[in-house]
Amino acid sequence: MAVPAVAARRLLASSRSRRAFWSASWSAEPAAPSASSPAPDSKKKKKAPSGSAAPHRLAAVMDAVNERKLPPELRGRGNAVRSETDIVNVVEQRIWHSMEEGHFENLPGKGKPLNLNSNPHADPAEDTLYRILSRNGCAPEWVELNKEIRGMIASWRSALKKALVNQSEDDGSNWNDDCRVLQQQIRQINDKVFRYNLIVPFGRQMFGLNWDKEVDKLKLK
């Protein structure tokens, strides 16, 4: 029985020493620096850049890019370019100089008919569809609708002109009836124009008719 008692006393002593160590480590507080002791030298933090230089660099890059887009004749004179017309004028001058020097005289394909079987600037799917329609003697819907609208507009304007002539020659008793018929026709035309603008490719939209403007144009004539 002596051996277990010795082991128990050793285990109890080791546990007491552990508690004393942890209690001392947690209760110990760092000593406050005395007034006489100099404060430790703290490293001065570097000031972050204010950021004002970044927009200037970005503006310089954008100016350089825009400068490279200009023709050589206008580079270095960015303030002289006030609109796209200035650039167009430079391009036209180049074309005229090239024509005077004869650069367009010996072009390949000169005097030969243009190849209109394909459009390199159109979408490949649309180009294929239009080519199939053309081979079968058909046209896209918006092409046929364009022809129909232009024919309706021409006949409507001739009817309006005739109604104005009758109004000036007669007593104008039929003018109100003619106006109602013509306004109904103009609504039909504008409905077709609206349908046309929905299906036509971008950049080929058409404007509808305005009754007051059409009448004023014919009266001014």
Accessible surface in RSA format (square Angstrom, percent):
REM  Atomic radii and reference values for relative SASA: ProtOr
REM  Chains: A
REM  Algorithm: Lee & Richards
REM  Probe-radius: 1.40
REM  Slices: 20
REM RES _ NUM      All-atoms   Total-Side   Main-Chain    Non-polar    All polar
REM                ABS   REL    ABS   REL    ABS   REL    ABS   REL    ABS   REL
RES MET A   1   199.61 103.4 154.26 102.1  45.35 108.0 122.31 104.0  77.30 102.4
RES ALA A   2    75.65  69.6  63.93  98.7  11.72  26.7  71.91 101.3   3.74   9.9
RES VAL A   3   120.76  79.5 118.19 107.0   2.57   6.2 120.27 104.5   0.49   1.3
RES PRO A   4    78.02  56.9  68.23  62.2   9.80  35.6  74.06  61.1   3.96  24.6
RES ALA A   5    44.48  40.9  35.08  54.1   9.40  21.4  43.23  60.9   1.25   3.3
RES VAL A   6    55.40  36.5  55.37  50.1   0.03   0.1  55.37  48.1   0.03   0.1
RES ALA A   7    57.24  52.6  49.00  75.6   8.24  18.7  52.67  74.2   4.58  12.1
RES ALA A   8    60.15  55.3  49.68  76.7  10.46  23.8  55.76  78.5   4.39  11.6
RES ARG A   9   148.50  62.4 142.28  72.5   6.22  14.8  72.37  98.9  76.13  46.1
RES ARG A  10   176.42  74.1 167.04  85.1   9.38  22.3  59.19  80.9 117.23  71.0
RES LEU A  11   127.22  70.9 123.09  88.1   4.13  10.4 126.65  88.9   0.57   1.5
RES LEU A  12    87.23  48.6  83.92  60.0   3.32   8.3  86.84  61.0   0.40   1.1
RES ALA A  13    59.03  54.3  50.19  77.5   8.84  20.1  53.97  76.0   5.06  13.4
RES SER A  14    38.82  32.8  32.70  43.6   6.12  14.1  35.62  75.9   3.20   4.5
RES SER A  15    33.60  28.4  31.61  42.2   1.99   4.6  29.74  63.3   3.87   5.4
RES ARG A  16   138.23  58.0 133.58  68.1   4.64  11.1  39.40  53.9  98.82  59.9
RES SER A  17    68.15  57.6  54.58  72.8  13.58  31.3  50.01 106.5  18.14  25.4
RES ARG A  18   143.31  60.2 139.68  71.2   3.63   8.6  56.38  77.1  86.93  52.7
RES ARG A  19   150.02  63.0 142.97  72.9   7.05  16.8  76.96 105.2  73.06  44.3
RES ALA A  20    60.19  55.3  50.41  77.8   9.78  22.2  57.00  80.3   3.19   8.4
RES PHE A  21   129.74  64.9 122.81  76.1   6.93  18.0 129.14  78.3   0.60   1.7
RES TRP A  22   147.57  59.2 147.48  71.4   0.09   0.2 127.24  67.8  20.33  33.0
RES SER A  23    66.29  56.0  55.63  74.2  10.66  24.6  51.02 108.6  15.27  21.4
RES ALA A  24    58.74  54.0  49.75  76.8   8.99  20.4  55.65  78.4   3.09   8.2
RES SER A  25    58.13  49.1  30.11  40.2  28.03  64.6  38.29  81.5  19.84  27.8
RES TRP A  26   206.77  83.0 182.04  88.1  24.74  58.1 170.20  90.7  36.58  59.3
RES SER A  27    84.37  71.3  58.01  77.4  26.37  60.7  53.13 113.1  31.24  43.8
RES ALA A  28    72.34  66.5  46.92  72.4  25.42  57.8  57.06  80.3  15.29  40.5
RES GLU A  29   151.56  87.0 124.61  94.3  26.95  64.2  39.94  77.3 111.62  91.1
RES PRO A  30   130.01  94.8 103.55  94.4  26.46  96.2 115.48  95.3  14.54  90.3
RES ALA A  31   100.07  92.0  66.27 102.3  33.80  76.9  75.97 107.0  24.10  63.8
RES ALA A  32    89.13  82.0  61.82  95.4  27.31  62.1  66.31  93.4  22.82  60.5
RES PRO A  33   120.49  87.8  92.14  84.0  28.34 103.0 102.27  84.4  18.21 113.2
RES SER A  34    65.31  55.2  48.97  65.4  16.34  37.7  47.50 101.2  17.81  25.0
RES ALA A  35   114.41 105.2  69.30 106.9  45.11 102.6  81.67 115.0  32.74  86.7
RES SER A  36   105.67  89.3  69.91  93.3  35.76  82.4  57.93 123.4  47.74  66.9
RES SER A  37    49.50  41.8  34.96  46.7  14.54  33.5  37.49  79.8  12.01  16.8
RES PRO A  38   123.34  89.9  99.67  90.9  23.66  86.0 109.87  90.7  13.47  83.7
RES ALA A  39    85.01  78.2  61.47  94.9  23.54  53.5  66.13  93.1  18.88  50.0
RES PRO A  40   123.64  90.1 102.31  93.3  21.33  77.5 113.32  93.6  10.32  64.1
RES ASP A  41   146.98 103.0 114.30 113.8  32.68  77.3  41.80  98.4 105.18 104.9
RES SER A  42    98.90  83.6  74.76  99.8  24.14  55.6  48.51 103.3  50.40  70.6
RES LYS A  43   196.69  96.0 172.07 105.6  24.62  58.6 122.09 109.9  74.60  79.5
RES LYS A  44   195.61  95.4 166.93 102.4  28.68  68.3 116.32 104.7  79.29  84.5
RES LYS A  45   196.22  95.7 168.64 103.5  27.58  65.7 117.89 106.1  78.33  83.4
RES LYS A  46   199.51  97.3 168.99 103.7  30.53  72.7 118.68 106.8  80.83  86.1
RES LYS A  47   200.33  97.7 169.22 103.8  31.11  74.1 118.08 106.3  82.25  87.6
RES ALA A  48    85.54  78.6  59.68  92.1  25.86  58.8  64.73  91.1  20.81  55.1
RES PRO A  49   124.78  90.9  98.99  90.2  25.79  93.8 110.50  91.2  14.29  88.8
RES SER A  50   105.94  89.5  59.34  79.2  46.59 107.3  54.48 116.0  51.46  72.1
RES GLY A  51    39.20  48.3   0.00   N/A  39.20  48.3  30.20  82.9   9.00  20.1
RES SER A  52    69.95  59.1  60.28  80.4   9.67  22.3  46.21  98.4  23.74  33.3
RES ALA A  53    52.16  48.0  48.78  75.3   3.38   7.7  51.49  72.5   0.67   1.8
RES ALA A  54    47.39  43.6  42.47  65.5   4.91  11.2  43.51  61.3   3.87  10.3
RES PRO A  55    80.56  58.7  72.56  66.1   8.00  29.1  76.84  63.4   3.72  23.1
RES HIS A  56   132.56  72.4 126.10  87.7   6.45  16.5  82.00  84.5  50.56  58.8
RES ARG A  57   152.37  64.0 148.26  75.6   4.11   9.8  72.90  99.6  79.47  48.2
RES LEU A  58   113.11  63.0 109.35  78.2   3.76   9.4 112.39  78.9   0.72   2.0
RES ALA A  59    49.20  45.2  45.66  70.5   3.54   8.0  48.86  68.8   0.34   0.9
RES ALA A  60    59.65  54.8  48.72  75.2  10.93  24.9  54.21  76.3   5.44  14.4
RES VAL A  61    89.61  59.0  86.72  78.5   2.89   7.0  89.58  77.8   0.03   0.1
RES MET A  62   108.02  55.9 105.50  69.8   2.52   6.0  89.21  75.8  18.80  24.9
RES ASP A  63    93.07  65.2  87.46  87.0   5.61  13.3  28.91  68.0  64.15  64.0
RES ALA A  64    54.65  50.2  46.66  72.0   7.99  18.2  53.67  75.6   0.98   2.6
RES VAL A  65    71.68  47.2  71.06  64.3   0.62   1.5  71.39  62.0   0.29   0.8
RES ASN A  66    76.64  52.9  74.84  72.3   1.81   4.3  25.76  62.0  50.88  49.2
RES GLU A  67    51.27  29.4  50.23  38.0   1.04   2.5  32.96  63.8  18.31  15.0
RES ARG A  68   188.28  79.1 175.17  89.3  13.11  31.2  52.55  71.8 135.73  82.3
RES LYS A  69   156.51  76.4 122.41  75.1  34.09  81.2  81.88  73.7  74.63  79.5
RES LEU A  70    22.07  12.3  20.14  14.4   1.93   4.8  20.14  14.1   1.93   5.2
RES PRO A  71    16.54  12.1  10.19   9.3   6.35  23.1  16.35  13.5   0.19   1.2
RES PRO A  72    83.83  61.1  66.78  60.9  17.05  62.0  67.50  55.7  16.32 101.4
RES GLU A  73    90.17  51.8  71.19  53.9  18.99  45.2  56.93 110.1  33.24  27.1
RES LEU A  74    12.41   6.9  12.41   8.9   0.00   0.0  12.41   8.7   0.00   0.0
RES ARG A  75   116.41  48.9  97.98  49.9  18.43  43.9  28.20  38.5  88.20  53.5
RES GLY A  76    69.83  86.1   0.00   N/A  69.83  86.1  37.97 104.2  31.86  71.4
RES ARG A  77   121.56  51.0 114.47  58.4   7.09  16.9  65.12  89.0  56.44  34.2
RES GLY A  78    39.73  49.0   0.00   N/A  39.73  49.0  21.22  58.2  18.51  41.4
RES ASN A  79   149.31 103.0 128.07 123.8  21.23  51.1  38.91  93.6 110.40 106.7
RES ALA A  80    49.51  45.5  26.39  40.7  23.12  52.6  35.65  50.2  13.86  36.7
RES VAL A  81    36.26  23.9  17.80  16.1  18.46  44.5  17.81  15.5  18.45  50.0
RES ARG A  82   218.19  91.6 180.98  92.3  37.21  88.6  66.41  90.8 151.78  92.0
RES SER A  83    57.28  48.4  44.48  59.4  12.80  29.5  46.40  98.8  10.88  15.2
RES GLU A  84   140.92  80.9 136.71 103.4   4.21  10.0  51.20  99.0  89.72  73.3
RES THR A  85    83.18  59.2  80.28  81.4   2.90   6.9  50.87  68.3  32.31  48.8
RES ASP A  86    42.10  29.5  38.82  38.6   3.28   7.8  10.83  25.5  31.26  31.2
RES ILE A  87    54.65  31.1  54.65  40.7   0.00   0.0  54.65  39.4   0.00   0.0
RES VAL A  88    74.66  49.1  73.92  66.9   0.74   1.8  74.66  64.9   0.00   0.0
RES ASN A  89    64.91  44.8  63.64  61.5   1.27   3.1  16.84  40.5  48.07  46.5
RES VAL A  90    14.25   9.4  14.17  12.8   0.08   0.2  14.17  12.3   0.08   0.2
RES VAL A  91    69.70  45.9  69.70  63.1   0.00   0.0  69.70  60.6   0.00   0.0
RES GLU A  92    85.20  48.9  84.61  64.0   0.59   1.4  23.38  45.2  61.83  50.5
RES GLN A  93   106.46  59.5 103.87  75.9   2.59   6.2  29.95  63.8  76.50  58.0
RES ARG A  94   104.07  43.7 100.97  51.5   3.11   7.4  43.76  59.8  60.32  36.6
RES ILE A  95    81.06  46.1  79.50  59.2   1.57   3.8  81.06  58.4   0.00   0.0
RES TRP A  96   150.80  60.5 150.80  73.0   0.00   0.0 126.60  67.5  24.20  39.3
RES HIS A  97   105.99  57.9 105.45  73.3   0.54   1.4  78.19  80.6  27.80  32.3
RES SER A  98    28.65  24.2  27.86  37.2   0.79   1.8   3.67   7.8  24.97  35.0
RES MET A  99    92.80  48.1  77.80  51.5  15.00  35.7  67.44  57.3  25.36  33.6
RES GLU A 100   139.04  79.8  98.39  74.4  40.64  96.8  45.37  87.8  93.66  76.5
RES GLU A 101   121.81  69.9  87.39  66.1  34.42  82.0  41.60  80.5  80.21  65.5
RES GLY A 102    28.79  35.5   0.00   N/A  28.79  35.5  14.83  40.7  13.96  31.3
RES HIS A 103   111.76  61.1  91.21  63.4  20.55  52.6  67.27  69.3  44.49  51.8
RES PHE A 104    88.67  44.4  79.43  49.2   9.24  24.0  79.43  48.2   9.24  26.4
RES GLU A 105    94.75  54.4  90.17  68.2   4.58  10.9  30.28  58.6  64.47  52.6
RES ASN A 106   144.36  99.6 113.50 109.7  30.86  74.3  38.69  93.1 105.67 102.1
RES LEU A 107    89.27  49.7  81.94  58.6   7.33  18.4  82.06  57.6   7.21  19.4
RES PRO A 108   132.56  96.6 100.68  91.8  31.87 115.9 112.35  92.8  20.21 125.6
RES GLY A 109    41.64  51.4   0.00   N/A  41.64  51.4  20.41  56.0  21.24  47.6
RES LYS A 110   129.31  63.1 100.11  61.4  29.20  69.5  84.18  75.8  45.13  48.1
RES GLY A 111    83.29 102.7   0.00   N/A  83.29 102.7  42.11 115.6  41.18  92.2
RES LYS A 112   146.79  71.6 130.22  79.9  16.57  39.4  79.45  71.5  67.34  71.7
RES PRO A 113   129.28  94.2 100.67  91.8  28.61 104.0 112.30  92.7  16.98 105.5
RES LEU A 114   151.34  84.3 130.23  93.2  21.11  53.1 132.27  92.9  19.06  51.3
RES ASN A 115   111.44  76.9  84.26  81.4  27.19  65.5  39.78  95.8  71.66  69.3
RES LEU A 116   153.10  85.3 122.71  87.8  30.40  76.4 124.85  87.7  28.25  76.0
RES ASN A 117   110.04  75.9  98.57  95.3  11.46  27.6  23.45  56.4  86.59  83.7
RES SER A 118    58.71  49.6  48.38  64.6  10.33  23.8  24.02  51.1  34.69  48.6
RES ASN A 119    73.19  50.5  66.99  64.7   6.20  14.9  22.01  53.0  51.18  49.5
RES PRO A 120   119.97  87.4  79.34  72.3  40.63 147.7  92.78  76.6  27.19 169.0
RES HIS A 121   170.53  93.2 133.11  92.5  37.41  95.7  93.75  96.6  76.78  89.3
RES ALA A 122    31.93  29.4  13.29  20.5  18.65  42.4  21.59  30.4  10.35  27.4
RES ASP A 123    75.75  53.1  64.12  63.8  11.62  27.5  25.22  59.3  50.53  50.4
RES PRO A 124   104.99  76.5  97.54  88.9   7.45  27.1 104.13  86.0   0.86   5.3
RES ALA A 125    73.13  67.2  57.00  88.0  16.13  36.7  66.53  93.7   6.60  17.5
RES GLU A 126    83.02  47.7  82.04  62.1   0.99   2.3  20.41  39.5  62.62  51.1
RES ASP A 127    21.63  15.1  21.34  21.2   0.29   0.7   1.86   4.4  19.76  19.7
RES THR A 128    60.91  43.3  60.91  61.8   0.00   0.0  43.03  57.8  17.89  27.0
RES LEU A 129    95.74  53.3  93.60  67.0   2.14   5.4  95.46  67.0   0.28   0.8
RES TYR A 130    71.23  33.3  67.39  38.3   3.84  10.0  57.53  43.2  13.70  16.9
RES ARG A 131    68.41  28.7  62.86  32.0   5.55  13.2  22.11  30.2  46.30  28.1
RES ILE A 132    88.01  50.1  87.57  65.2   0.44   1.1  88.01  63.4   0.00   0.0
RES LEU A 133    45.77  25.5  45.55  32.6   0.22   0.6  45.77  32.1   0.00   0.0
RES SER A 134    81.28  68.7  61.51  82.1  19.77  45.5  27.76  59.1  53.52  75.0
RES ARG A 135   185.02  77.7 144.71  73.8  40.31  96.0  60.34  82.5 124.68  75.6
RES ASN A 136   104.61  72.1  75.32  72.8  29.29  70.5  24.91  60.0  79.69  77.0
RES GLY A 137    73.93  91.2   0.00   N/A  73.93  91.2  38.30 105.1  35.63  79.8
RES CYS A 138    71.46  54.1  54.51  60.8  16.96  39.9  16.05  40.7  55.42  59.8
RES ALA A 139    34.71  31.9  18.39  28.4  16.32  37.1  19.16  27.0  15.54  41.2
RES PRO A 140    26.75  19.5  22.39  20.4   4.36  15.9  26.75  22.1   0.00   0.0
RES GLU A 141    98.99  56.8  85.36  64.6  13.64  32.5  46.39  89.7  52.61  43.0
RES TRP A 142    31.19  12.5  31.16  15.1   0.04   0.1  30.94  16.5   0.26   0.4
RES VAL A 143    38.66  25.4  37.87  34.3   0.78   1.9  38.52  33.5   0.14   0.4
RES GLU A 144    88.22  50.7  84.38  63.8   3.84   9.1  38.76  75.0  49.46  40.4
RES LEU A 145    19.20  10.7  17.31  12.4   1.89   4.8  18.72  13.1   0.48   1.3
RES ASN A 146    26.29  18.1  26.29  25.4   0.00   0.0   5.78  13.9  20.51  19.8
RES LYS A 147   133.47  65.1 121.28  74.4  12.19  29.0  80.01  72.0  53.46  56.9
RES GLU A 148    80.06  46.0  68.58  51.9  11.48  27.3  35.50  68.7  44.56  36.4
RES ILE A 149     0.08   0.0   0.08   0.1   0.00   0.0   0.08   0.1   0.00   0.0
RES ARG A 150   149.86  62.9 143.27  73.0   6.59  15.7  48.90  66.8 100.96  61.2
RES GLY A 151    42.00  51.8   0.00   N/A  42.00  51.8  36.06  99.0   5.94  13.3
RES MET A 152    49.14  25.4  45.03  29.8   4.11   9.8  44.38  37.7   4.76   6.3
RES ILE A 153    21.98  12.5  21.98  16.4   0.00   0.0  21.98  15.8   0.00   0.0
RES ALA A 154    63.90  58.8  50.79  78.4  13.11  29.8  57.20  80.6   6.70  17.8
RES SER A 155    67.28  56.9  58.38  77.9   8.90  20.5  48.29 102.8  18.99  26.6
RES TRP A 156     4.07   1.6   2.04   1.0   2.03   4.8   4.07   2.2   0.00   0.0
RES ARG A 157    97.68  41.0  97.53  49.7   0.15   0.4  33.72  46.1  63.96  38.8
RES SER A 158    65.02  54.9  55.87  74.6   9.16  21.1  46.53  99.1  18.49  25.9
RES ALA A 159    40.75  37.5  31.74  49.0   9.01  20.5  37.28  52.5   3.47   9.2
RES LEU A 160     0.02   0.0   0.02   0.0   0.00   0.0   0.02   0.0   0.00   0.0
RES LYS A 161   112.06  54.7 112.01  68.7   0.05   0.1  58.03  52.2  54.02  57.5
RES LYS A 162   142.24  69.4 136.74  83.9   5.50  13.1  84.25  75.8  57.99  61.8
RES ALA A 163     6.39   5.9   3.88   6.0   2.50   5.7   5.21   7.3   1.18   3.1
RES LEU A 164    24.08  13.4  19.18  13.7   4.90  12.3  19.46  13.7   4.62  12.4
RES VAL A 165    69.38  45.7  67.47  61.1   1.91   4.6  69.35  60.3   0.03   0.1
RES ASN A 166    55.57  38.3  54.51  52.7   1.06   2.5  11.08  26.7  44.49  43.0
RES GLN A 167    65.84  36.8  55.56  40.6  10.28  24.5  13.01  27.7  52.83  40.1
RES SER A 168    92.33  78.0  53.54  71.5  38.79  89.4  53.01 112.9  39.32  55.1
RES GLU A 169   128.70  73.9  92.57  70.0  36.13  86.0  38.45  74.4  90.25  73.7
RES ASP A 170    87.73  61.5  68.08  67.8  19.65  46.5  24.47  57.6  63.26  63.1
RES ASP A 171   127.80  89.5  82.28  81.9  45.52 107.6  52.55 123.7  75.25  75.0
RES GLY A 172    23.14  28.5   0.00   N/A  23.14  28.5   9.55  26.2  13.58  30.4
RES SER A 173    76.24  64.4  48.68  65.0  27.56  63.5  45.24  96.3  31.00  43.4
RES ASN A 174    89.99  62.1  88.78  85.8   1.21   2.9  17.01  40.9  72.98  70.5
RES TRP A 175    41.91  16.8  39.46  19.1   2.45   5.8  21.94  11.7  19.97  32.4
RES ASN A 176    93.57  64.5  91.58  88.5   1.99   4.8  13.73  33.0  79.84  77.2
RES ASP A 177    68.34  47.9  67.18  66.9   1.16   2.7  24.75  58.2  43.59  43.5
RES ASP A 178    42.46  29.7  40.81  40.6   1.65   3.9   6.57  15.5  35.89  35.8
RES CYS A 179    18.10  13.7  18.10  20.2   0.00   0.0  10.91  27.6   7.19   7.8
RES ARG A 180   146.57  61.5 140.86  71.8   5.71  13.6  70.57  96.4  76.00  46.1
RES VAL A 181    80.87  53.2  80.17  72.6   0.70   1.7  80.81  70.2   0.06   0.2
RES LEU A 182     7.04   3.9   7.04   5.0   0.00   0.0   7.04   4.9   0.00   0.0
RES GLN A 183    62.83  35.1  62.83  45.9   0.00   0.0   9.28  19.8  53.55  40.6
RES GLN A 184    97.70  54.6  97.52  71.3   0.18   0.4  17.95  38.2  79.75  60.5
RES GLN A 185    66.70  37.3  66.68  48.7   0.02   0.0  21.29  45.3  45.40  34.4
RES ILE A 186    10.57   6.0  10.57   7.9   0.00   0.0  10.57   7.6   0.00   0.0
RES ARG A 187   141.96  59.6 140.36  71.6   1.59   3.8  66.10  90.3  75.86  46.0
RES GLN A 188    89.25  49.9  86.31  63.1   2.93   7.0  29.39  62.6  59.86  45.4
RES ILE A 189     2.21   1.3   2.08   1.6   0.12   0.3   2.21   1.6   0.00   0.0
RES ASN A 190    47.92  33.0  42.62  41.2   5.30  12.8  21.00  50.6  26.92  26.0
RES ASP A 191    97.63  68.4  90.61  90.2   7.02  16.6  27.46  64.6  70.17  70.0
RES LYS A 192    65.28  31.8  63.59  39.0   1.69   4.0  29.55  26.6  35.72  38.1
RES VAL A 193     5.58   3.7   5.58   5.1   0.00   0.0   5.58   4.8   0.00   0.0
RES PHE A 194   134.45  67.3 131.82  81.6   2.64   6.9 134.19  81.4   0.26   0.7
RES ARG A 195   107.28  45.0 106.81  54.5   0.46   1.1  40.77  55.7  66.51  40.3
RES TYR A 196     3.22   1.5   3.22   1.8   0.00   0.0   0.01   0.0   3.21   4.0
RES ASN A 197    45.98  31.7  33.76  32.6  12.22  29.4  13.26  31.9  32.72  31.6
RES LEU A 198   116.46  64.9  84.57  60.5  31.90  80.2  86.45  60.7  30.01  80.8
RES ILE A 199    52.54  29.9  28.93  21.6  23.61  56.9  35.20  25.4  17.34  47.1
RES VAL A 200    12.33   8.1   0.00   0.0  12.33  29.7   0.00   0.0  12.33  33.4
RES PRO A 201    43.90  32.0  32.37  29.5  11.53  41.9  43.88  36.2   0.01   0.1
RES PHE A 202   197.74  98.9 168.84 104.6  28.90  75.2 170.40 103.3  27.34  78.3
RES GLY A 203    60.80  75.0   0.00   N/A  60.80  75.0  28.20  77.4  32.60  73.0
RES ARG A 204   138.26  58.1 125.82  64.1  12.45  29.6  37.88  51.8 100.38  60.8
RES GLN A 205    87.10  48.7  62.64  45.8  24.46  58.2  39.60  84.3  47.50  36.0
RES MET A 206    27.27  14.1  19.31  12.8   7.96  19.0  22.08  18.8   5.20   6.9
RES PHE A 207   187.37  93.7 174.25 107.9  13.12  34.1 177.15 107.4  10.22  29.2
RES GLY A 208    41.18  50.8   0.00   N/A  41.18  50.8  11.49  31.5  29.69  66.5
RES LEU A 209    17.57   9.8   6.17   4.4  11.40  28.6   7.21   5.1  10.35  27.9
RES ASN A 210    73.30  50.6  67.63  65.4   5.67  13.7  16.25  39.1  57.06  55.1
RES TRP A 211    47.59  19.1  42.33  20.5   5.27  12.4  24.43  13.0  23.16  37.6
RES ASP A 212    95.56  66.9  92.76  92.3   2.80   6.6  26.05  61.3  69.50  69.3
RES LYS A 213   139.74  68.2 137.36  84.3   2.38   5.7  82.04  73.8  57.70  61.5
RES GLU A 214    11.60   6.7  11.56   8.7   0.04   0.1   0.00   0.0  11.60   9.5
RES VAL A 215    11.60   7.6  11.60  10.5   0.00   0.0  11.60  10.1   0.00   0.0
RES ASP A 216    76.75  53.8  75.42  75.1   1.32   3.1  21.68  51.0  55.06  54.9
RES LYS A 217   102.26  49.9  99.26  60.9   3.00   7.2  68.09  61.3  34.17  36.4
RES LEU A 218    30.80  17.2  17.34  12.4  13.46  33.8  17.34  12.2  13.46  36.2
RES LYS A 219   134.04  65.4 100.44  61.6  33.60  80.0  59.58  53.6  74.46  79.3
RES LEU A 220   156.56  87.2 123.85  88.6  32.71  82.2 126.90  89.1  29.66  79.8
RES LYS A 221   190.95  93.2 123.69  75.9  67.26 160.1 100.64  90.6  90.31  96.2
END  Absolute sums over single chains surface
CHAIN  1 A    19201.0      16067.6       3133.4      11582.0       7619.0
END  Absolute sums over all chains
TOTAL         19201.0      16067.6       3133.4      11582.0       7619.0
